[in-house]
């Protein structure tokens, strides 16, 4: 005859396994419903940072990875449930359950603490990034507006001897140095905005699009000031930005990725648009705007 404890344990095991499998199925359904309303993503193998999934195939990859992880966790949970069910006595079963309960309570508490800490770091980083962006934008726009004032331009005709013997015309030398510094500042600001744009484009960090619009307009104004306010015979202007970016490791890594991602997105939009227009009996369609 079967021992009553064994029968009870077997029934409990069956209920537990069904519950675990039901929760796994619910998790898969829930994540697919959630991605309809909230962005999802995964850590990029190339950059090591989170890349938001926008295209349908990218979202499906994230969902597949989630479901694979759910399957692994489900198998582990089922294995642990079986191990608990085969204990030899009620006393041993009580001890095992007590230990498992303490372990998982500690795991849940640790996960919650870690999640809370990371959420706080994330919100602080968002505020810091917003403040830093506003400071960069305000300072860059102020410098561009200042350069539009002809009174701050250095004298066009400055004898070379003045640079060798500055005290002959200290004011002229100072104005030329400030002009050099302004050129360097615009170059660095342009490189910074270009890097931010490429990083944002590849990682799909779009938000409401307001910051991207501001960054695009700021970069245009910076490059315009470099090419129109500075003597091309003495200053490289926009070419200095391209030279600086070409020597930047982050730019060399992220720019080709961003361009390729943009091309793929444009192709997807064109393909979808062509299909819609063909269904309407039309043939022309827009190509989309470059980033």
Phi and psi in degrees as GROMACS dihedral restraints (atoms count N, CA, C in turn):
[ dihedral_restraints ]
;  ai    aj    ak    al  type     phi  dphi    fc
    3     4     5     6     1   -77.7    20    10
    4     5     6     7     1   143.8    20    10
    6     7     8     9     1   -71.3    20    10
    7     8     9    10     1   138.1    20    10
    9    10    11    12     1   -55.0    20    10
   10    11    12    13     1   -37.4    20    10
   12    13    14    15     1   -63.1    20    10
   13    14    15    16     1   -39.7    20    10
   15    16    17    18     1   -64.3    20    10
   16    17    18    19     1   -41.3    20    10
   18    19    20    21     1   -64.6    20    10
   19    20    21    22     1   -44.4    20    10
   21    22    23    24     1   -64.0    20    10
   22    23    24    25     1   -42.8    20    10
   24    25    26    27     1   -63.4    20    10
   25    26    27    28     1   -39.9    20    10
   27    28    29    30     1   -65.5    20    10
   28    29    30    31     1   -43.1    20    10
   30    31    32    33     1   -62.7    20    10
   31    32    33    34     1   -43.6    20    10
   33    34    35    36     1   -63.5    20    10
   34    35    36    37     1   -38.2    20    10
   36    37    38    39     1   -62.7    20    10
   37    38    39    40     1   -44.3    20    10
   39    40    41    42     1   -62.1    20    10
   40    41    42    43     1   -43.3    20    10
   42    43    44    45     1   -63.6    20    10
   43    44    45    46     1   -42.3    20    10
   45    46    47    48     1   -63.8    20    10
   46    47    48    49     1   -43.4    20    10
   48    49    50    51     1   -64.6    20    10
   49    50    51    52     1   -41.8    20    10
   51    52    53    54     1   -63.2    20    10
   52    53    54    55     1   -38.6    20    10
   54    55    56    57     1   -65.4    20    10
   55    56    57    58     1   -43.3    20    10
   57    58    59    60     1   -61.8    20    10
   58    59    60    61     1   -45.9    20    10
   60    61    62    63     1   -65.9    20    10
   61    62    63    64     1   -37.1    20    10
   63    64    65    66     1   -66.5    20    10
   64    65    66    67     1   -40.3    20    10
   66    67    68    69     1   -65.8    20    10
   67    68    69    70     1   -36.3    20    10
   69    70    71    72     1   -64.1    20    10
   70    71    72    73     1   -43.1    20    10
   72    73    74    75     1   -65.0    20    10
   73    74    75    76     1   -39.7    20    10
   75    76    77    78     1   -63.9    20    10
   76    77    78    79     1   -38.2    20    10
   78    79    80    81     1   -63.4    20    10
   79    80    81    82     1   -40.6    20    10
   81    82    83    84     1   -66.0    20    10
   82    83    84    85     1   -41.8    20    10
   84    85    86    87     1   -66.8    20    10
   85    86    87    88     1   -41.1    20    10
   87    88    89    90     1   -64.4    20    10
   88    89    90    91     1   -41.7    20    10
   90    91    92    93     1   -67.3    20    10
   91    92    93    94     1   -36.3    20    10
   93    94    95    96     1   -68.5    20    10
   94    95    96    97     1   -33.2    20    10
   96    97    98    99     1   -72.9    20    10
   97    98    99   100     1   -36.5    20    10
   99   100   101   102     1   -67.2    20    10
  100   101   102   103     1   -39.4    20    10
  102   103   104   105     1   -68.6    20    10
  103   104   105   106     1   -10.9    20    10
  105   106   107   108     1   -73.1    20    10
  106   107   108   109     1   -20.3    20    10
  108   109   110   111     1  -121.2    20    10
  109   110   111   112     1   -19.5    20    10
  111   112   113   114     1  -131.8    20    10
  112   113   114   115     1   149.1    20    10
  114   115   116   117     1   -71.1    20    10
  115   116   117   118     1   152.2    20    10
  117   118   119   120     1  -133.5    20    10
  118   119   120   121     1   167.9    20    10
  120   121   122   123     1  -172.7    20    10
  121   122   123   124     1  -174.3    20    10
  123   124   125   126     1  -149.8    20    10
  124   125   126   127     1   161.5    20    10
  126   127   128   129     1   -68.5    20    10
  127   128   129   130     1   128.0    20    10
  129   130   131   132     1   -72.8    20    10
  130   131   132   133     1   130.5    20    10
  132   133   134   135     1   -67.8    20    10
  133   134   135   136     1   -24.5    20    10
  135   136   137   138     1   -83.9    20    10
  136   137   138   139     1   -48.3    20    10
  138   139   140   141     1   -95.4    20    10
  139   140   141   142     1   -21.7    20    10
  141   142   143   144     1    80.3    20    10
  142   143   144   145     1    11.2    20    10
  144   145   146   147     1  -121.2    20    10
  145   146   147   148     1   162.1    20    10
  147   148   149   150     1   -64.6    20    10
  148   149   150   151     1   132.3    20    10
  150   151   152   153     1  -118.3    20    10
  151   152   153   154     1   119.2    20    10
  153   154   155   156     1   -69.4    20    10
  154   155   156   157     1   135.8    20    10
  156   157   158   159     1   -86.7    20    10
  157   158   159   160     1   124.6    20    10
  159   160   161   162     1  -114.9    20    10
  160   161   162   163     1   -47.0    20    10
  162   163   164   165     1   -71.6    20    10
  163   164   165   166     1   151.1    20    10
  165   166   167   168     1   -55.6    20    10
  166   167   168   169     1   -40.6    20    10
  168   169   170   171     1   -68.5    20    10
  169   170   171   172     1   -32.7    20    10
  171   172   173   174     1   -67.9    20    10
  172   173   174   175     1   -41.8    20    10
  174   175   176   177     1   -63.7    20    10
  175   176   177   178     1   -39.8    20    10
  177   178   179   180     1   -64.5    20    10
  178   179   180   181     1   -36.0    20    10
  180   181   182   183     1   -62.9    20    10
  181   182   183   184     1   -41.9    20    10
  183   184   185   186     1   -63.3    20    10
  184   185   186   187     1   -43.3    20    10
  186   187   188   189     1   -65.0    20    10
  187   188   189   190     1   -39.3    20    10
  189   190   191   192     1   -64.3    20    10
  190   191   192   193     1   -41.4    20    10
  192   193   194   195     1   -63.9    20    10
  193   194   195   196     1   -39.9    20    10
  195   196   197   198     1   -63.5    20    10
  196   197   198   199     1   -44.9    20    10
  198   199   200   201     1   -66.4    20    10
  199   200   201   202     1   -35.1    20    10
  201   202   203   204     1   -64.4    20    10
  202   203   204   205     1   -40.6    20    10
  204   205   206   207     1   -66.8    20    10
  205   206   207   208     1   -38.7    20    10
  207   208   209   210     1   -61.2    20    10
  208   209   210   211     1   -41.1    20    10
  210   211   212   213     1   -62.2    20    10
  211   212   213   214     1   -42.1    20    10
  213   214   215   216     1   -63.9    20    10
  214   215   216   217     1   -47.0    20    10
  216   217   218   219     1   -64.2    20    10
  217   218   219   220     1   -36.0    20    10
  219   220   221   222     1   -65.2    20    10
  220   221   222   223     1   -45.1    20    10
  222   223   224   225     1   -61.4    20    10
  223   224   225   226     1   -40.5    20    10
  225   226   227   228     1   -65.4    20    10
  226   227   228   229     1   -41.6    20    10
  228   229   230   231     1   -65.0    20    10
  229   230   231   232     1   -41.3    20    10
  231   232   233   234     1   -64.8    20    10
  232   233   234   235     1   -38.5    20    10
  234   235   236   237     1   -63.6    20    10
  235   236   237   238     1   -43.5    20    10
  237   238   239   240     1   -64.7    20    10
  238   239   240   241     1   -37.7    20    10
  240   241   242   243     1   -63.2    20    10
  241   242   243   244     1   -41.4    20    10
  243   244   245   246     1   -64.8    20    10
  244   245   246   247     1   -41.3    20    10
  246   247   248   249     1   -61.5    20    10
  247   248   249   250     1   -38.2    20    10
  249   250   251   252     1   -67.5    20    10
  250   251   252   253     1   -37.4    20    10
  252   253   254   255     1   -71.7    20    10
  253   254   255   256     1   -17.6    20    10
  255   256   257   258     1   -98.5    20    10
  256   257   258   259     1    12.7    20    10
  258   259   260   261     1   -66.0    20    10
  259   260   261   262     1   148.6    20    10
  261   262   263   264     1   -77.2    20    10
  262   263   264   265     1   -19.8    20    10
  264   265   266   267     1  -147.2    20    10
  265   266   267   268     1   167.3    20    10
  267   268   269   270     1   -65.7    20    10
  268   269   270   271     1   -37.3    20    10
  270   271   272   273     1   -64.6    20    10
  271   272   273   274     1   -45.4    20    10
  273   274   275   276     1   -63.6    20    10
  274   275   276   277     1   -39.4    20    10
  276   277   278   279     1   -62.6    20    10
  277   278   279   280     1   -41.9    20    10
  279   280   281   282     1   -62.8    20    10
  280   281   282   283     1   -41.3    20    10
  282   283   284   285     1   -65.0    20    10
  283   284   285   286     1   -43.6    20    10
  285   286   287   288     1   -62.5    20    10
  286   287   288   289     1   -46.0    20    10
  288   289   290   291     1   -62.4    20    10
  289   290   291   292     1   -39.3    20    10
  291   292   293   294     1   -64.1    20    10
  292   293   294   295     1   -42.6    20    10
  294   295   296   297     1   -66.4    20    10
  295   296   297   298     1   -44.3    20    10
  297   298   299   300     1   -63.4    20    10
  298   299   300   301     1   -40.7    20    10
  300   301   302   303     1   -62.7    20    10
  301   302   303   304     1   -44.2    20    10
  303   304   305   306     1   -63.9    20    10
  304   305   306   307     1   -40.6    20    10
  306   307   308   309     1   -62.3    20    10
  307   308   309   310     1   -48.9    20    10
  309   310   311   312     1   -72.7    20    10
  310   311   312   313     1   -30.5    20    10
  312   313   314   315     1   -63.6    20    10
  313   314   315   316     1   -40.7    20    10
  315   316   317   318     1   -66.1    20    10
  316   317   318   319     1   -39.7    20    10
  318   319   320   321     1   -63.5    20    10
  319   320   321   322     1   -43.7    20    10
  321   322   323   324     1   -64.3    20    10
  322   323   324   325     1   -42.7    20    10
  324   325   326   327     1   -63.7    20    10
  325   326   327   328     1   -42.5    20    10
  327   328   329   330     1   -65.7    20    10
  328   329   330   331     1   -42.0    20    10
  330   331   332   333     1   -64.0    20    10
  331   332   333   334     1   -41.2    20    10
  333   334   335   336     1   -64.6    20    10
  334   335   336   337     1   -42.3    20    10
  336   337   338   339     1   -63.0    20    10
  337   338   339   340     1   -42.3    20    10
  339   340   341   342     1   -64.9    20    10
  340   341   342   343     1   -43.8    20    10
  342   343   344   345     1   -62.8    20    10
  343   344   345   346     1   -42.8    20    10
  345   346   347   348     1   -63.1    20    10
  346   347   348   349     1   -43.1    20    10
  348   349   350   351     1   -64.2    20    10
  349   350   351   352     1   -44.1    20    10
  351   352   353   354     1   -67.7    20    10
  352   353   354   355     1   -36.2    20    10
  354   355   356   357     1   -63.4    20    10
  355   356   357   358     1   -39.7    20    10
  357   358   359   360     1   -65.2    20    10
  358   359   360   361     1   -42.9    20    10
  360   361   362   363     1   -61.5    20    10
  361   362   363   364     1   -41.6    20    10
  363   364   365   366     1   -62.0    20    10
  364   365   366   367     1   -47.6    20    10
  366   367   368   369     1   -66.8    20    10
  367   368   369   370     1   -38.0    20    10
  369   370   371   372     1   -64.4    20    10
  370   371   372   373     1   -39.7    20    10
  372   373   374   375     1   -65.2    20    10
  373   374   375   376     1   -39.3    20    10
  375   376   377   378     1   -63.0    20    10
  376   377   378   379     1   -44.5    20    10
  378   379   380   381     1   -64.4    20    10
  379   380   381   382     1   -43.0    20    10
  381   382   383   384     1   -63.3    20    10
  382   383   384   385     1   -40.3    20    10
  384   385   386   387     1   -65.3    20    10
  385   386   387   388     1   -40.9    20    10
  387   388   389   390     1   -64.1    20    10
  388   389   390   391     1   -41.8    20    10
  390   391   392   393     1   -67.4    20    10
  391   392   393   394     1   -43.1    20    10
  393   394   395   396     1   -63.3    20    10
  394   395   396   397     1   -40.9    20    10
  396   397   398   399     1   -64.0    20    10
  397   398   399   400     1   -42.2    20    10
  399   400   401   402     1   -63.8    20    10
  400   401   402   403     1   -40.1    20    10
  402   403   404   405     1   -64.3    20    10
  403   404   405   406     1   -44.3    20    10
  405   406   407   408     1   -62.4    20    10
  406   407   408   409     1   -44.9    20    10
  408   409   410   411     1   -64.2    20    10
  409   410   411   412     1   -46.4    20    10
  411   412   413   414     1   -62.3    20    10
  412   413   414   415     1   -45.1    20    10
  414   415   416   417     1   -66.2    20    10
  415   416   417   418     1   -41.8    20    10
  417   418   419   420     1   -66.1    20    10
  418   419   420   421     1   -44.5    20    10
  420   421   422   423     1   -65.0    20    10
  421   422   423   424     1   -37.9    20    10
  423   424   425   426     1   -64.1    20    10
  424   425   426   427     1   -40.1    20    10
  426   427   428   429     1   -67.1    20    10
  427   428   429   430     1   -42.9    20    10
  429   430   431   432     1   -61.7    20    10
  430   431   432   433     1   -42.9    20    10
  432   433   434   435     1   -65.1    20    10
  433   434   435   436     1   -36.9    20    10
  435   436   437   438     1   -66.0    20    10
  436   437   438   439     1   -38.4    20    10
  438   439   440   441     1   -68.4    20    10
  439   440   441   442     1   -20.5    20    10
  441   442   443   444     1   -71.9    20    10
  442   443   444   445     1   -15.5    20    10
  444   445   446   447     1   -81.9    20    10
  445   446   447   448     1   115.2    20    10
  447   448   449   450     1   -64.3    20    10
  448   449   450   451     1   -20.3    20    10
  450   451   452   453     1   -70.6    20    10
  451   452   453   454     1   -18.5    20    10
  453   454   455   456     1   -91.1    20    10
  454   455   456   457     1    -7.6    20    10
  456   457   458   459     1   -68.2    20    10
  457   458   459   460     1   142.8    20    10
  459   460   461   462     1   -71.0    20    10
  460   461   462   463     1   156.0    20    10
  462   463   464   465     1   -59.7    20    10
  463   464   465   466     1   137.1    20    10
  465   466   467   468     1   -68.3    20    10
  466   467   468   469     1   -38.7    20    10
  468   469   470   471     1  -105.7    20    10
  469   470   471   472     1   101.3    20    10
  471   472   473   474     1  -122.9    20    10
  472   473   474   475     1   117.6    20    10
  474   475   476   477     1   -57.4    20    10
  475   476   477   478     1   139.3    20    10
  477   478   479   480     1   -56.8    20    10
  478   479   480   481     1   -28.3    20    10
  480   481   482   483     1   -62.1    20    10
  481   482   483   484     1   -26.0    20    10
  483   484   485   486     1   -63.9    20    10
  484   485   486   487     1   -35.0    20    10
  486   487   488   489     1   -72.9    20    10
  487   488   489   490     1   -26.4    20    10
  489   490   491   492     1   -82.3    20    10
  490   491   492   493     1   -35.1    20    10
  492   493   494   495     1  -125.9    20    10
  493   494   495   496     1    81.5    20    10
  495   496   497   498     1   -57.9    20    10
  496   497   498   499     1   -30.9    20    10
  498   499   500   501     1   -68.1    20    10
  499   500   501   502     1    -9.7    20    10
  501   502   503   504     1   -66.9    20    10
  502   503   504   505     1   -32.0    20    10
  504   505   506   507     1  -156.1    20    10
  505   506   507   508     1    75.4    20    10
  507   508   509   510     1   -60.3    20    10
  508   509   510   511     1   -39.2    20    10
  510   511   512   513     1   -63.6    20    10
  511   512   513   514     1   -42.3    20    10
  513   514   515   516     1   -64.2    20    10
  514   515   516   517     1   -41.5    20    10
  516   517   518   519     1   -63.8    20    10
  517   518   519   520     1   -41.6    20    10
  519   520   521   522     1   -63.2    20    10
  520   521   522   523     1   -40.7    20    10
  522   523   524   525     1   -66.2    20    10
  523   524   525   526     1   -38.2    20    10
  525   526   527   528     1   -65.7    20    10
  526   527   528   529     1   -39.8    20    10
  528   529   530   531     1   -67.4    20    10
  529   530   531   532     1   -39.8    20    10
  531   532   533   534     1   -63.8    20    10
  532   533   534   535     1   -35.8    20    10
  534   535   536   537     1   -66.7    20    10
  535   536   537   538     1   -39.4    20    10
  537   538   539   540     1   -62.7    20    10
  538   539   540   541     1   -43.7    20    10
  540   541   542   543     1   -63.5    20    10
  541   542   543   544     1   -38.8    20    10
  543   544   545   546     1   -64.3    20    10
  544   545   546   547     1   -41.3    20    10
  546   547   548   549     1   -61.9    20    10
  547   548   549   550     1   -45.3    20    10
  549   550   551   552     1   -64.1    20    10
  550   551   552   553     1   -38.7    20    10
  552   553   554   555     1   -65.4    20    10
  553   554   555   556     1   -40.8    20    10
  555   556   557   558     1   -65.5    20    10
  556   557   558   559     1   -38.5    20    10
  558   559   560   561     1   -63.5    20    10
  559   560   561   562     1   -46.4    20    10
  561   562   563   564     1   -65.3    20    10
  562   563   564   565     1   -40.5    20    10
  564   565   566   567     1   -64.7    20    10
  565   566   567   568     1   -40.6    20    10
  567   568   569   570     1   -63.7    20    10
  568   569   570   571     1   -42.3    20    10
  570   571   572   573     1   -62.9    20    10
  571   572   573   574     1   -40.9    20    10
  573   574   575   576     1   -63.1    20    10
  574   575   576   577     1   -45.7    20    10
  576   577   578   579     1   -66.4    20    10
  577   578   579   580     1   -40.1    20    10
  579   580   581   582     1   -63.6    20    10
  580   581   582   583     1   -41.2    20    10
  582   583   584   585     1   -64.0    20    10
  583   584   585   586     1   -44.0    20    10
  585   586   587   588     1   -60.6    20    10
  586   587   588   589     1   -41.0    20    10
  588   589   590   591     1   -64.7    20    10
  589   590   591   592     1   -44.6    20    10
  591   592   593   594     1   -66.3    20    10
  592   593   594   595     1   -41.6    20    10
  594   595   596   597     1   -63.3    20    10
  595   596   597   598     1   -44.2    20    10
  597   598   599   600     1   -65.6    20    10
  598   599   600   601     1   -41.0    20    10
  600   601   602   603     1   -63.0    20    10
  601   602   603   604     1   -45.8    20    10
  603   604   605   606     1   -71.1    20    10
  604   605   606   607     1   -39.6    20    10
  606   607   608   609     1   -87.8    20    10
  607   608   609   610     1     3.2    20    10
  609   610   611   612     1    59.4    20    10
  610   611   612   613     1    37.9    20    10
  612   613   614   615     1   -91.4    20    10
  613   614   615   616     1    73.4    20    10
  615   616   617   618     1   -91.0    20    10
  616   617   618   619     1   -36.8    20    10
  618   619   620   621     1    60.1    20    10
  619   620   621   622     1  -136.6    20    10
  621   622   623   624     1   -87.9    20    10
  622   623   624   625     1    -0.6    20    10
  624   625   626   627     1    85.8    20    10
  625   626   627   628     1    -6.0    20    10
  627   628   629   630     1   -68.3    20    10
  628   629   630   631     1   -45.9    20    10
  630   631   632   633     1   -65.5    20    10
  631   632   633   634     1   -38.3    20    10
  633   634   635   636     1   -63.3    20    10
  634   635   636   637     1   -39.3    20    10
  636   637   638   639     1   -64.4    20    10
  637   638   639   640     1   -44.3    20    10
  639   640   641   642     1   -62.3    20    10
  640   641   642   643     1   -41.6    20    10
  642   643   644   645     1   -64.7    20    10
  643   644   645   646     1   -41.1    20    10
  645   646   647   648     1   -63.1    20    10
  646   647   648   649     1   -46.1    20    10
  648   649   650   651     1   -65.4    20    10
  649   650   651   652     1   -39.5    20    10
  651   652   653   654     1   -65.4    20    10
  652   653   654   655     1   -42.7    20    10
  654   655   656   657     1   -63.1    20    10
  655   656   657   658     1   -41.4    20    10
  657   658   659   660     1   -59.3    20    10
  658   659   660   661     1   -44.0    20    10
  660   661   662   663     1   -68.7    20    10
  661   662   663   664     1   -36.9    20    10
  663   664   665   666     1   -65.5    20    10
  664   665   666   667     1   -46.2    20    10
  666   667   668   669     1   -66.8    20    10
  667   668   669   670     1   -36.7    20    10
  669   670   671   672     1   -63.7    20    10
  670   671   672   673     1   -42.5    20    10
  672   673   674   675     1   -64.2    20    10
  673   674   675   676     1   -39.6    20    10
  675   676   677   678     1   -63.9    20    10
  676   677   678   679     1   -36.8    20    10
  678   679   680   681     1   -88.0    20    10
  679   680   681   682     1   -18.2    20    10
  681   682   683   684     1  -112.8    20    10
  682   683   684   685     1   -24.9    20    10
  684   685   686   687     1   -96.4    20    10
  685   686   687   688     1   -11.4    20    10
  687   688   689   690     1  -117.6    20    10
  688   689   690   691     1   140.6    20    10
  690   691   692   693     1   -63.1    20    10
  691   692   693   694     1   115.8    20    10
  693   694   695   696     1   -63.6    20    10
  694   695   696   697     1   -17.2    20    10
  696   697   698   699     1   -73.4    20    10
  697   698   699   700     1   -23.1    20    10
  699   700   701   702     1  -113.5    20    10
  700   701   702   703     1   -25.1    20    10
  702   703   704   705     1  -122.9    20    10
  703   704   705   706     1   145.1    20    10
  705   706   707   708     1   -78.4    20    10
  706   707   708   709     1   -22.0    20    10
  708   709   710   711     1    62.6    20    10
  709   710   711   712     1  -134.4    20    10
  711   712   713   714     1   -60.8    20    10
  712   713   714   715     1   -27.1    20    10
  714   715   716   717     1   -64.0    20    10
  715   716   717   718     1   -30.4    20    10
  717   718   719   720     1   -64.6    20    10
  718   719   720   721     1   -33.8    20    10
  720   721   722   723     1   -66.5    20    10
  721   722   723   724     1   -47.1    20    10
  723   724   725   726     1   -62.8    20    10
  724   725   726   727     1   -38.9    20    10
  726   727   728   729     1   -66.1    20    10
  727   728   729   730     1   -42.3    20    10
  729   730   731   732     1   -64.5    20    10
  730   731   732   733     1   -41.7    20    10
  732   733   734   735     1   -66.5    20    10
  733   734   735   736     1   -37.3    20    10
  735   736   737   738     1   -63.0    20    10
  736   737   738   739     1   -24.8    20    10
  738   739   740   741     1   -96.5    20    10
  739   740   741   742     1    -0.6    20    10
  741   742   743   744     1   -91.0    20    10
  742   743   744   745     1   125.8    20    10
  744   745   746   747     1   -64.5    20    10
  745   746   747   748     1   -41.5    20    10
  747   748   749   750     1   -63.7    20    10
  748   749   750   751     1   -43.0    20    10
  750   751   752   753     1   -63.1    20    10
  751   752   753   754     1   -44.6    20    10
  753   754   755   756     1   -63.3    20    10
  754   755   756   757     1   -27.7    20    10
  756   757   758   759     1   -80.1    20    10
  757   758   759   760     1   -48.4    20    10
  759   760   761   762     1   -89.1    20    10
  760   761   762   763     1   -31.0    20    10
  762   763   764   765     1   -61.2    20    10
  763   764   765   766     1   -48.7    20    10
  765   766   767   768     1   -61.2    20    10
  766   767   768   769     1   -36.5    20    10
  768   769   770   771     1   -65.2    20    10
  769   770   771   772     1   -42.2    20    10
  771   772   773   774     1   -65.1    20    10
  772   773   774   775     1   -41.1    20    10
  774   775   776   777     1   -64.6    20    10
  775   776   777   778     1   -44.2    20    10
  777   778   779   780     1   -64.6    20    10
  778   779   780   781     1   -40.9    20    10
  780   781   782   783     1   -63.9    20    10
  781   782   783   784     1   -40.5    20    10
  783   784   785   786     1   -64.9    20    10
  784   785   786   787     1   -40.9    20    10
  786   787   788   789     1   -62.0    20    10
  787   788   789   790     1   -41.8    20    10
  789   790   791   792     1   -64.4    20    10
  790   791   792   793     1   -41.2    20    10
  792   793   794   795     1   -65.8    20    10
  793   794   795   796     1   -40.2    20    10
  795   796   797   798     1   -65.4    20    10
  796   797   798   799     1   -41.0    20    10
  798   799   800   801     1   -62.5    20    10
  799   800   801   802     1   -40.6    20    10
  801   802   803   804     1   -64.3    20    10
  802   803   804   805     1   -40.9    20    10
  804   805   806   807     1   -65.8    20    10
  805   806   807   808     1   -42.8    20    10
  807   808   809   810     1   -64.2    20    10
  808   809   810   811     1   -41.6    20    10
  810   811   812   813     1   -64.0    20    10
  811   812   813   814     1   -43.8    20    10
  813   814   815   816     1   -66.8    20    10
  814   815   816   817     1   -40.6    20    10
  816   817   818   819     1   -66.2    20    10
  817   818   819   820     1   -40.6    20    10
  819   820   821   822     1   -62.8    20    10
  820   821   822   823     1   -40.7    20    10
  822   823   824   825     1   -63.3    20    10
  823   824   825   826     1   -40.8    20    10
  825   826   827   828     1   -66.0    20    10
  826   827   828   829     1   -42.3    20    10
  828   829   830   831     1   -70.3    20    10
  829   830   831   832     1   -36.2    20    10
  831   832   833   834     1   -63.4    20    10
  832   833   834   835     1   -35.0    20    10
  834   835   836   837     1   -68.5    20    10
  835   836   837   838     1   -19.8    20    10
  837   838   839   840     1   -95.9    20    10
  838   839   840   841     1    -3.1    20    10
  840   841   842   843     1    83.7    20    10
  841   842   843   844     1    22.3    20    10
  843   844   845   846     1  -111.7    20    10
  844   845   846   847     1   165.3    20    10
  846   847   848   849     1  -128.5    20    10
  847   848   849   850     1   -20.5    20    10
  849   850   851   852     1   -91.9    20    10
  850   851   852   853     1   146.1    20    10
  852   853   854   855     1  -154.4    20    10
  853   854   855   856     1   157.3    20    10
  855   856   857   858     1   -79.4    20    10
  856   857   858   859     1   151.5    20    10
  858   859   860   861     1   -90.9    20    10
  859   860   861   862     1   -14.5    20    10
  861   862   863   864     1    94.0    20    10
  862   863   864   865     1   162.0    20    10
  864   865   866   867     1   -99.7    20    10
  865   866   867   868     1   139.0    20    10
  867   868   869   870     1   -70.2    20    10
  868   869   870   871     1   151.4    20    10
